[in-house]
Amino acid sequence: MKALVLTDERTLTLTDHPKPTLTKPTDVVVRVVQTGICGTDRSVLVGKFPATPGVVMGHEAVGVVDQVGPEVTELAPGDRVIINPTLYCGACPTCLKGARNFCENKTGQEVGLDLDGAFAEYIRLPALFVHRMPEDMTYDRAVVVEPLACALNNVDAGGVGPCDTVVVVGGGPMGVVTAMAAEHYGARVMLVEPDPFRQRLCGDILQPSGTGRVSVHHPTDAALVGHGDVVIDTVGHLLEQSLGYAALGARIVVMGYNSTAVATIKPLDILLRGLRIVGAGDFNAHSFPRAIGLARWLPLDRLITHRFDISEWDDAFGMLAPTAGSAYAAMKVVIRP
């Protein structure tokens, strides 16, 4: 099969790769229909997040069941499915405490990072992590379920509730999905994005909801200062900026993944303003079925602006990586094998 594999130089190469086969009785092989490009994928290629050379990348995937192991009873060939790429063992002390998102046996089990992922024609996973897609859901909506599960994890970590003002820092796909989730919870949402193209696109995607509870702002907008009951940094290196948006007693959630980011903060500022800084990590297993259910009510498919065949992967990633003198030109980009 064709697959995009990470090289030692942190680039991708399109290769002929062995098609996965059933190795355990609980395995499922899925024919991939499309896979979204995640910010984590980009972070791997620019050195901000670790991954194992030789791995097939990609993890935001939907597809059709191709084969099932003899012990799989809940799925059958032909079923449309959504991939949950956050695997866990279920047996380590951390899993047994319920924190499966912090499983102690993750090494070698992170889809698209050190376990072959979904920028390919097929992917193999345990049936536990392959979810049947609702009959009335499109592939375009379903492919954004995994980002929605991430957003729910961080909205929960911030304790978002009705009447909260939530400042979402970053107008990329994760920021938009987080804004959708927070608005659904009844919050007022102020989304922060400096890029003019993404500002307009965020408005086009979010504001047709008609609630009037979502607005898009430039980072220097004075209306943001001190107004966030919850501030969620979806970028991963804007903690200091996020603190400026926080109201008294606010919860600041660090969401975006960036292993090179550092921040300087004053402990006294946290103390005197009663702030709480929270890291939520990967989503816990129970968030994924919730995300599938919630996706039926959110227009997640509006995020998809571009589709590329797998042979056009370089152009696909280029849409999301503005260089000096250029600007963003896309929101969510998907790759189709």
N, C-alpha and C positions, 0 to 999 in steps of 0.2 A: 504494500500500500504506500501511498505518498504521505509523508509526514514532515513537519518542521521540527528540526532537532537543534538543540543548543550546542554551539561549538566551544572549544577552549578559549576562543577570542571574544566570547560573549556576543556572538552574532547568531543568526538563524541560517540554516541551510535546508533546502528542500531535498529530501532523500527518498530512495526506495527502502522502506523499513518493513520488517516482518509484521504481518497482520497478527494481532493478538489472538490467542486461542484459549479455550477453557482449560485452566490448570487445577481448579478446585471445584468441588461439587456445588458450591454456592456462588460461582462466578457467573457474570453476565457479560457478553460482548455486545456492544452497541455500535451501530452504524451512525456516525456523526452526520448531522444535517447542517449545523452551523455552530460556531464557537465565537464568543465575544472576546475582543482584546481587552484585557484588564490593565489597570495602571501598574499592577505588580509585574506583569509581563514586560512592560516598558522599563520598570525599575531594574529588572534583572539585566536587561541589555545595556543599561547605562551604569551598572555597577552599584546600584543602591539597594539591591536585595540579592541574597545568595540563591544559587541553583546549581545543580550538578551537570557539568558538560556531558553531552550524549543523551540527555533526557528529551523526550518529545514534550514540548511546552503546550500550554493552553488548558484552561479548566472551566470556563463558563460555557458549558455545552448542553445541547439538546440533540436528540436523535431517535432512532428506531431500534428496538431490540433485534439483534441478529441471531444470537444463540444464548441458551441458558443451560446452566449445569443441572444435573439430575436432582439436586435437592432444592432447586428454585421452583416455588409453586405460585408465587404472587405475580410473576411476570411471564410473558410468552413472546415468541418471535412475532414481530409486527407491532407490538405496543410502542406508542410514542412516549418518550421518557425525558426527564430532566436529570442531569448529573449533579449530585452533591459531592464536591471534591474535597471536603474536609473530613478525612478519615480518622478513625479512632479505634483503639483495640478493645475497649470495653472492659478490660481486666486489670489494668494498672491501678495503683491507689488513687490517682487523680481522677481517672474515669469513674471509679467506684464511688467517689465523692460527688459525682455529677458534673464535674468540670471536664467534659469530654473534649472541649475545644483546646484544652491544655494537656492532652494525652501525652504520657511520658514515652510512648513508643512511636512518635511521629516520624522519626528518621527513616527515610526510604518509603514513606507513605504519603507524601505531600504531592498531590496530583499536579503535574505540569512543572514541578520544581525538582523533585528527586524520584518521582514515579511517573511513568509515561502518561502524557495527558492527551488533549483533544484537538490539537492542531494536526489532525490526521483523519484518515478515512474511518478508522475504527478505534475504540478504546475498550479496555477490559477493566471491570471493577467488581467488588463483591455486591451481590444483589441488595444488601442493606443500604447502599448509597446510590441506588438507581430508583427514581420515583416516577410513577406513572403520571403522565400529563393529563390534566382535566380535558374532557372531550371538546369543550367549547373554547379552549385556549389555543392561540396561534403560536407557532415556533418563535416569531418575533417577540411576543410577550414573554414566553417561557425562557428565552435565552437570557433575560435580565433578572430571573428569579434569584440566582446566586448572589449578584450584587445587592438585591433587596434583602436577602437573609443577612448579609453583612451590615446593611443599614439598620435593620431591626435590632441587631445585637448592640449597636452603638446608641440608638435611640433609647433602648431599654436601659443601657448603662447610665445614660444621662437622666433617667427618670422622667422622660418627657410626658407631660399630661396636658389636658385641656387648659387653655388660657395661658400656658407658658409662651414666652417669646423665645424662639430657637434661632440662633444665628448659625447658619451653616457656612463654613469657610471653604470656598472652592466650588466652582461651577462646572466641574467635570461630571462624568456619568455618576460617580459615587455621590457627589454633592447633590445632584438633581434627584437621585433615588432617595437619598436621606431626607431631602426637603419634602418629597411626596409622602414618605412614611410619617414624618412629623406633622404634616398638615392633616393627614388622615386621623392622627391621634387627637386632633382638635387644637393644635398649637398654631400660633402666628409664626410665620417663617420669614426670616430675612436672610437671603442668600447673597454671599459676598464673592465677587469675581472681577478681576481687573481687566480681562481681555474683552474688547468691545464685541467681537463676534460671539463669544460664549455668553456674554450678557444678553444679547438679543435672542440667542437660541434658547437660553434658560427661560426667558420671559415667554417665548412662543410655546415652550413645552409645558410650563407650570401654570401660567395665568389663565388658560382656558378652563381651568377647574371651576371658575366662577365663584369661589368662596370669598375672594378678596383678602385672604389671609396670607398671601405670598407676595413678596416684593424682592427685586433684584437690585443690588447696590454695588458701587465701587468701594474698594477697601478704605478709602479716605472719607467716606460719607459720615458726617458728624452724627447723623441719626443712629448710627450703630453703637457709639461709645456708651458703655455702661448699661446696655439695654437687654443683653442676653441672659435669660434665666438659665438657659442651657446653650453652650457654645460647642460646636462639633467641628474639629479640624479634620476635614476629609483629605487634606493634602499631605499632612504628616510632618511638616517642618515649620508650621506657623503657630506654635504654642504661644510665643510672646505676643504676637498680633492678636491671638484669640483672647488672651487675658485682658486686653484693652476693651474688648466688646462685652466683658462679663459684668453683670449686675451684682449687687451685694448678695452673697449666699449662692452664687451661681455654681453650676456644675460644668466643668470644661472637659470634654471627651477628646482624647487623642485617638484618631481613627486611622489616618493615612499611614502607610508603611514606608519608612525611609530610614535605612540603617546608618546613613551618614549625618542625619540631622542632630543638632545640639541646640539647647536653649539656655538662656540665663534668666532666672527669675528671682525675685526677692521673697524669701520666706515670710517676712513681716507683712508683705502685701497680701499673701494668702491668708495669714492669720487675721489681720485687721478687717479684711473684706469677707471672711467666712467662706472662702472658695474651696471647692473640691476638684481635684484634677484626677481624672479616671482614665484608665486604659482597659479596653474591653477585649482586645485580642480577636482571634477568629470567632465566628459564631458557633454557639453550642448546637448540638444535634437537633434539639427540639425546635430551633428557629427555622429550619428548612421547610418542614410541612406548613408552618405558619406563613412563611413567605409565599408558598404555592397558593395557599388560600387567599391571602391578601392580594396577590397579583391579579386575581380575577376582577378586582375593583380599582386597580390603578392602571393608567395608560402607559405602561412601561415601554410599549412598542414605539412610542413617540421619540424615545432616545436614539433609535437606530437611524443614522444618517447615511451610512455607506455600507456596501457589501462587496466583498472581493473573493475571487476564487483563490484557492490555496497557492497557486502559482504566482499570484500577484501580491504575496505577503509583504514584500518590501514597500510597495505603494500603500498597502493597508496601514502598516506601522507609520509610514511617513505622514499620513493624514493626522496623526496624533502627536507628532514630534516637531513643533515649530522650531525653526532655527533663527539665527540673527537675521532680522529684516523680513521675516515671514510671520504669519499669525496662524492660530488654530483654524482649521477648516472642517472640523467634524466633531460629533459628540461620541456616540457609541458606534464602533466599527466591528463588523462581524466577518469572519472568514468561513467560506464554504468549501468543503473538499470536493 
